[in-house]
Amino acid sequence: MNEKPRRKFIGILFDCCGTYQRIHVNRTGNAYVGWCPRCGKQVKVKIGPGGTDTRFFRAR
């Protein structure tokens, strides 16, 4: 079976509209990028050298 590789993501709670969205790693692999599904506000979370174990964040 040919399974697709899972795309890395983090969960974001957008305070602007009270919505949740998964955002994925960009093509260059240096940040997670996504948009609020209601108002379109963009969020970009840079990936640092040490990283973090946290998988859920809030965008204010």
Summary of the structure (lengths in Angstrom):
residues: 60
radius of gyration: 12.6
end to end distance: 41.9
largest distance: 41.9
contacts: 127
relative contact order: 0.31
helix: 0%
strand: 45%
